[in-house]
């Protein structure tokens, strides 16, 4: 069983920045973030493999950067130029045979 602990959400004005962190309790292959806005389905934001390959949702490319520290089993999401439509609950995920999810952290971007 893998446990994920997230941190870094909050309230920010449009154009601002936030950095999310997610620490896993063991070594992981793929880690990343999904988000869910009120009334919408959960969607992939970004993911990164243990080898450093990344993928991003089209809506965040050029604004968000995902990175990881394998020695710490930690993934980071640097979010810049935030927009109100980025508001939602952000869930860290990890895959190691099965999928694991964090409890989520709220990101609210005010206009």
For each residue, the residues with C-beta under 8 A, 3 or more apart:
1: 25 100
2: 24 25 26 28 94 96 100
3: 24 25 100
4: 22 23 24 25 92 93 94 100 101 102 103
5: 22 23 102
6: 9 20 21 22 90 91 92 102 103 104 105
7: 20 21 22 105
8: 18 19 20 21 77 105
9: 6 18 20 90 105 106 107
10: 18 106 107 108
11: 108 109 110
12: 16 17 18 82 107 108 109 110
13: 16 109 110
14: 82 83 84 109 110 111
15: 81 82
16: 12 13 82 109
17: 12 78 79 80 81 82
18: 8 9 10 12 79 82 107
19: 8 76 77 78 79
20: 6 7 8 9 33 76 77 79 90 92 105 107
21: 6 7 8 74 75 76 77
22: 4 5 6 7 31 33 74 75 76 92 94 102
23: 4 5 72 73 74
24: 2 3 4 27 28 31 73 74 75 94 100
25: 1 2 3 4 73
26: 2 73 96
27: 24 50 70 73 96
28: 2 24 31 50 73 94 95 96
29: 49 50 94 95 96
30: 47 48 49 50 94 95
31: 22 24 28 47 48 68 75 92 93 94 95
32: 44 45 46 47 48 66 75 92 93
33: 20 22 44 45 46 47 66 75 77 90 91 92 93
34: 42 43 44 45 90 91 93
35: 42 43 45 86 88 89 90 91 107
36: 40 41 42 43 88 89 91 104
37: 40 85 87 88
38: 88
39:
40: 36 37 43 88
41: 36
42: 34 35 36 91
43: 34 35 36 40 57
44: 32 33 34 47 55 57
45: 32 33 34 35 56 57 60 64 77 90
46: 32 33 54 55 56 57 60 64 66 77
47: 30 31 32 33 44 54 55 66 93
48: 30 31 32 52 53 54 55 66 67 68 75
49: 29 30 52 53 54
50: 27 28 29 30 68 70
51:
52: 48 49 68
53: 48 49
54: 46 47 48 49 66
55: 44 46 47 48
56: 45 46 60 61 64 66
57: 43 44 45 46 60 61
58: 61
59: 85
60: 45 46 56 57 63 64 79 86
61: 56 57 58 64
62:
63: 60 79 80 81 82
64: 45 46 56 60 61 77 78 79 80
65: 77 78 80
66: 32 33 46 47 48 54 56 75 76 77 78
67: 48 75 76 78
68: 31 48 50 52 74 75 76
69: 72 73 74 76
70: 27 50 73
71:
72: 23 69
73: 23 24 25 26 27 28 69 70
74: 21 22 23 24 68 69
75: 21 22 24 31 32 33 48 66 67 68 92 94
76: 19 20 21 22 66 67 68 69
77: 8 19 20 21 33 45 46 64 65 66 90
78: 17 19 64 65 66 67
79: 17 18 19 20 60 63 64 82 86 107
80: 17 63 64 65
81: 15 17 63
82: 12 14 15 16 17 18 63 79 86 107 109
83: 14 86 109
84: 14 87 109 110 111
85: 37 59 109
86: 35 60 79 82 83 107 109
87: 37 84 107 108 109
88: 35 36 37 38 40 106 107
89: 35 36 104 105 106 107
90: 6 9 20 33 34 35 45 77 104 105 106 107
91: 6 33 34 35 36 42 101 102 103 104
92: 4 6 20 22 31 32 33 75 101 102
93: 4 31 32 33 34 47 99 100 101 102
94: 2 4 22 24 28 29 30 31 75 99 100
95: 28 29 30 31 98 99 100
96: 2 26 27 28 29 100
97:
98: 95
99: 93 94 95
100: 1 2 3 4 24 93 94 95 96
101: 4 91 92 93
102: 4 5 6 22 91 92 93 105
103: 4 6 91
104: 6 36 89 90 91
105: 6 7 8 9 20 89 90 102
106: 9 10 88 89 90
107: 9 10 12 18 20 35 79 82 86 87 88 89 90
108: 10 11 12 87
109: 11 12 13 14 16 82 83 84 85 86 87
110: 11 12 13 14 84
111: 14 84
